[in-house]
Amino acid sequence: MNSQARVVLTRLQHGEQLSSRDAVLNYGIQDLPKRISELRRAGHEIHSERIEGKNRHGGRTHWNLYWMEVEHGTDTN
């Protein structure tokens, strides 16, 4: 697994949702869909949703949001 895929997996495992924009701005990852594909092929269950909105000019646009289901254990301490 390359270092970018490792960063994406770690962020998703910590409950973060990622879009391509988030990946570029926060982690310098230019091709998030490719990293997601690699992680899925490695057996990780990653969910995605296509989000639609408006761009800065008022036109329609869309992007994908990626996440993993994260189980939060109960702390008994």
N, C-alpha and C positions, 0 to 999 in steps of 0.2 A: 504494500500500500504506500503510495507516495505521500509526501508531507502535507500537500493540500487536502487530499482525501482524509488524512488523519485529523486535520484541523476541523473539517466539516463534520466528521463523525463525532468528535469530542463535543463540539457545540450542540449538535442535535441530541446527543446522549444527555446533555445537561439541560434539556428542555427548551433550547432556543429554536425559534422558527427562522428560516433563512430564505431570502429571495436572492436573485442574482445581484441586485443592487447592494444588498447588505454584504454579500460575500466580497464584492469588489471594494467597497468603501471600508469595511472593517478588517478584512483579512487579505486583501490583494489577490483574491481568487477570481480569475477572469472567466472561467468556463464552469460555473456551478453545475449545470445539467450533466456535463461529462463526469464530474466527480460523483454526483448522485448515482449515475448509471454504474460507475465502477463499484460503488458501495453496495448497490442492489445486487450486482452480479456476485459479490462476495458474500451474499446471504443476509444483508441487513435490510430490515423492513422499514422503508422510508415512505411516508405518505406525502402526497402533494395535492394542491388545489389550485386551479386556475382562477386568478383574481382579475376582475375587469374594473377599470377606472378611467380617469381622464388624465391626459398628459398636460404639461404646462401650457399648451396652446388651446386646451379645451377639447382636443380630439380624443377619440376612444383609444385605449391601449389595454394590454393585458400582460400579466406576468405570473409565474408560478411561485408558490410558497411551499417550502418543504419542512417537514418535521418528523419526529419519531415519537411514538407513545413511550412515555417515561413513567415507570412505577416509582412512586414515592413511598418508601418504607416508613414505618412509625418508629420514632426514637423512644426507646424505653429507659434511657438514662435520666 
